[in-house]
Amino acid sequence: MAAVFLTFTALYRGRVTLAWALGYLGLYVFYVVTVVLCTWIYRWQRRRSLVSSMPATPEMLSDSEEEDRVSSTTTSYDYREEYQPLLFYQETTAQILVQALNPLDCRKWRNKPAYWRVLKVLKLPVEFLLLLTVPLVDPDKEDRNWKRPLNCLHLELWRAGSLPHPSADGVYEIGGLFPVWGIVVIAGTALAAVTFFATSNSEPPRLHWIFAFLGFLTSALWINAAATEVVNILRSLDVFSDFTLARQGYPRMAFSACFGGIIFNVLVGVGLGCLLQISRGHAEVKLEPEGLLVWVLAGALGLSLVCSLVAVPLQCFQLSKIYGFCLLLFYVSFLVVALLTEFGVIHLKSV
């Protein structure tokens, strides 16, 4: 909401000053710190509640309770353990990398219908690209999804998304001598090499949690790059990747990505872009909103965030199908209004 308020104010004032651009970037830093702090508090409280809920002495169960416990244990059994080798087997680094980059589960493939397989084939390139570039930390797993060769590859490849957009001559240079991409390549390679030789395949390192922030940053950069290059493709890829995350059992991550990408685009996109313009000698950046469509876009974004801000707490953060249907209906309504505004059907009366 603060980002939308800053954007509305900037459009109304028609200019962005240095203090305003720094405010955009500072607000994004505050948002990231808040997310990190809240995540840490949530995990700490969760571990504390699990420890306190463990009984000190075993309780005697009745026959019916014992049958319920056995049946629930049987239904929730993880059959993946059946495929684990009986003897201890140490996977090589190459095997870990190949398995980590494989988006296809062969056992699930055999049990799925034909239409699911066709859809899966279409999704494989996108899923492979996400696995290759976006690190995923899963605290529910024993190894927290630590894959040493793949995580080192993430440190090497994240620089592709972190490079700034080229200038008029095609490349940014420091002091007119050394390109920025060269420094990023050297730093990424050095960091990946240190991580590879200082860690092991069997146990995640102490600083493994940093990859969670790297995954968040890489995801935001992917969304930002897609929005900058091809807006139409963004709509397909964004919804597609969030839908894939939700289907794979990470609905919270998919829900967060929807809002995290918008916040990154608004705060970092506007703040950093205006800051670069001001650093080139401009006192301020002039904004000239053309027509009613700009206000329709900004107003729809602000209204959707206000509705979610009210609806989500009212549902005790348990989102239902009705909430999803209302969001889809809101988007269709917004799209109709935006198209009618673009083609001049809806317009302001001239005085």
Backbone hydrogen bonds, N-H to C=O, Kabsch-Sander energy under -0.5 kcal/mol:
donor,donor_aa,acceptor,acceptor_aa,energy
5,F,1,M,-2.5
6,L,2,A,-2.4
7,T,3,A,-2.1
8,F,4,V,-2.7
9,T,5,F,-2.4
10,A,6,L,-2.5
11,L,7,T,-2.4
12,Y,8,F,-2.3
13,R,9,T,-2.7
14,G,10,A,-2.1
15,R,10,A,-0.7
16,V,285,V,-2.3
21,A,17,T,-2.3
22,L,18,L,-2.5
23,G,19,A,-1.8
24,Y,20,W,-1.8
25,L,21,A,-1.9
26,G,22,L,-2.8
27,L,23,G,-2.2
28,Y,24,Y,-1.6
29,V,25,L,-2.1
30,F,26,G,-2.4
31,Y,27,L,-2.1
32,V,28,Y,-2.4
33,V,29,V,-2.5
34,T,30,F,-2.3
35,V,31,Y,-2.3
36,V,32,V,-2.5
37,L,33,V,-2.7
38,C,34,T,-2.7
39,T,35,V,-2.3
40,W,36,V,-2.3
41,I,37,L,-2.4
42,Y,38,C,-2.5
43,R,39,T,-2.3
44,W,40,W,-2.2
45,Q,41,I,-2.6
46,R,42,Y,-2.2
47,R,43,R,-2.5
48,R,44,W,-2.1
49,S,45,Q,-2.4
50,L,46,R,-2.1
51,V,47,R,-2.0
52,S,48,R,-2.3
53,S,49,S,-1.6
54,M,50,L,-0.5
54,M,51,V,-0.8
61,L,59,E,-0.5
66,E,62,S,-2.4
67,E,63,D,-2.1
68,D,64,S,-2.2
69,R,65,E,-2.3
70,V,66,E,-2.2
71,S,67,E,-2.6
72,S,68,D,-2.6
73,T,69,R,-2.0
74,T,70,V,-2.1
75,T,71,S,-2.3
76,S,72,S,-1.7
77,Y,74,T,-1.0
79,Y,77,Y,-1.0
81,E,78,D,-1.6
82,E,79,Y,-1.1
83,Y,80,R,-1.2
84,Q,81,E,-1.3
91,E,89,Y,-0.7
96,I,92,T,-2.2
97,L,93,T,-2.0
98,V,94,A,-2.3
99,Q,95,Q,-2.4
100,A,96,I,-2.1
101,L,97,L,-1.6
102,N,99,Q,-0.8
105,D,103,P,-0.5
106,C,104,L,-0.7
109,W,105,D,-2.3
110,R,106,C,-1.6
111,N,107,R,-0.8
112,K,108,K,-0.6
112,K,109,W,-0.8
117,R,113,P,-1.5
118,V,114,A,-2.3
119,L,115,Y,-2.2
120,K,116,W,-2.3
121,V,117,R,-2.3
122,L,118,V,-1.7
123,K,119,L,-1.5
124,L,120,K,-1.4
127,E,123,K,-2.6
128,F,124,L,-2.8
129,L,125,P,-2.0
130,L,126,V,-2.2
131,L,127,E,-2.5
132,L,128,F,-2.0
133,T,129,L,-1.3
134,V,130,L,-2.8
138,D,136,L,-0.6
138,D,144,R,-0.8
141,K,138,D,-1.4
144,R,141,K,-0.7
146,W,143,D,-1.4
147,K,145,N,-0.6
151,N,147,K,-3.4
152,C,148,R,-2.3
153,L,149,P,-1.7
154,H,150,L,-2.0
155,L,151,N,-1.6
156,E,152,C,-1.2
157,L,153,L,-2.3
158,W,154,H,-2.1
160,A,157,L,-1.7
161,G,157,L,-0.5
161,G,158,W,-0.9
162,S,158,W,-1.2
163,L,159,R,-1.1
170,G,167,S,-1.6
174,I,178,F,-3.3
175,G,173,E,-0.7
177,L,174,I,-1.6
178,F,174,I,-1.5
180,V,172,Y,-2.2
183,I,179,P,-1.1
184,V,180,V,-2.1
185,V,181,W,-2.2
186,I,182,G,-2.2
187,A,183,I,-2.6
188,G,184,V,-2.6
189,T,185,V,-2.4
190,A,186,I,-2.4
191,L,187,A,-2.4
192,A,188,G,-2.2
193,A,189,T,-2.3
194,V,190,A,-2.3
195,T,191,L,-2.1
196,F,192,A,-2.2
197,F,193,A,-2.1
198,A,194,V,-1.5
199,T,195,T,-0.7
200,S,203,E,-0.7
208,H,205,P,-1.3
209,W,206,R,-0.6
210,I,207,L,-1.5
211,F,208,H,-1.6
212,A,209,W,-1.1
213,F,209,W,-0.8
214,L,210,I,-2.0
215,G,211,F,-2.5
216,F,212,A,-2.0
217,L,213,F,-2.6
218,T,214,L,-2.8
219,S,215,G,-2.3
220,A,216,F,-2.1
221,L,217,L,-2.3
222,W,218,T,-2.4
223,I,219,S,-2.2
224,N,220,A,-2.4
225,A,221,L,-2.8
226,A,222,W,-2.4
227,A,223,I,-2.3
228,T,224,N,-2.0
229,E,225,A,-2.2
230,V,226,A,-1.9
234,L,230,V,-1.6
235,R,231,V,-1.3
236,S,232,N,-1.1
237,L,233,I,-3.0
238,D,234,L,-3.0
239,V,235,R,-1.5
240,F,236,S,-2.2
241,S,237,L,-3.1
242,D,238,D,-2.3
243,F,239,V,-2.5
244,T,240,F,-2.2
245,L,241,S,-2.3
246,A,242,D,-2.2
247,R,243,F,-2.2
248,Q,244,T,-1.6
249,G,246,A,-1.2
250,Y,245,L,-2.5
254,A,250,Y,-2.0
255,F,251,P,-2.7
256,S,252,R,-2.3
257,A,253,M,-2.3
258,C,254,A,-1.4
259,F,255,F,-1.1
260,G,256,S,-3.3
261,G,257,A,-2.2
262,I,258,C,-0.8
263,I,259,F,-2.4
264,F,260,G,-2.3
265,N,261,G,-2.4
266,V,262,I,-2.6
267,L,263,I,-2.6
268,V,263,I,-0.5
268,V,264,F,-1.2
269,G,264,F,-1.5
270,V,265,N,-0.6
270,V,266,V,-1.3
271,G,267,L,-2.1
272,L,268,V,-2.4
273,G,268,V,-0.6
273,G,269,G,-1.4
274,C,270,V,-2.5
275,L,271,G,-2.0
276,L,272,L,-2.2
277,Q,273,G,-1.7
278,I,274,C,-2.5
279,S,275,L,-2.1
280,R,276,L,-0.6
280,R,277,Q,-0.8
281,G,278,I,-1.6
282,H,277,Q,-1.1
285,V,16,V,-2.7
286,K,284,E,-0.5
287,L,14,G,-2.7
291,G,289,P,-0.8
296,V,292,L,-1.8
297,L,293,L,-2.5
298,A,294,V,-2.4
299,G,295,W,-2.5
300,A,296,V,-2.4
301,L,297,L,-2.0
302,G,298,A,-2.4
303,L,299,G,-2.6
304,S,300,A,-2.3
305,L,301,L,-1.9
306,V,302,G,-2.1
307,C,303,L,-2.4
308,S,304,S,-2.2
309,L,305,L,-2.4
310,V,306,V,-1.6
311,A,307,C,-3.1
312,V,308,S,-2.2
314,L,310,V,-1.3
315,Q,311,A,-1.3
315,Q,312,V,-0.5
316,C,313,P,-1.8
317,F,312,V,-2.4
318,Q,315,Q,-1.5
319,L,317,F,-0.6
324,G,320,S,-1.5
325,F,321,K,-2.7
326,C,322,I,-2.4
327,L,323,Y,-2.0
328,L,324,G,-2.1
329,L,325,F,-2.4
330,F,326,C,-2.4
331,Y,327,L,-2.3
332,V,328,L,-2.3
333,S,329,L,-2.2
334,F,330,F,-2.6
335,L,331,Y,-2.7
336,V,332,V,-2.2
337,V,333,S,-2.4
338,A,334,F,-2.8
339,L,335,L,-2.3
340,L,336,V,-2.4
341,T,337,V,-2.2
342,E,338,A,-2.4
343,F,339,L,-2.2
344,G,341,T,-1.1
345,V,340,L,-1.7
346,I,340,L,-1.5
347,H,345,V,-0.6
